[in-house]
């Protein structure tokens, strides 16, 4: 993902919750139940998708290869199709 800067104002709820705007959820391919890592860098809050908990598709020698995280259960055909749909 490139270094495109998009600024959107969000409001913190009384419970301390913050809704991640659609634009950012789509850019990070976030789905309900996904985990994210939140860090404080200087005066900035940085949020990134925790890719360690789901399989990813990578290109190796011109071919798409499915890489499962350590300890992952066997992949189903439905899970593979969903990953392929998200692959650029």
C-alpha positions, 0 to 999 in steps of 0.5 A: 500500500502506498503513502497516500494521505487521506484525513477523515475526522472520527468521533470517539464514543463515550465507551472509548470506541472509534469507528474505522471509516469504510474507506480505511476498512476497504483499503486494509481489507478489514472484516468483522472479527479481524484483529488490528495492531494499534501503536503510538508513534510520536503524537500519532495513533497508527492502526494496521491490520494484523496479518498473522491470523489469516492466510495471505496470497503472495506471488512467487515465480509469477504464480499465486501461492497461498501462505497459511499462518502458523497453526492454521487449520486446513483451508477449505475451498470457500476460504480459498475463493474468498482470498482470491477475490481479495487478491489484487 
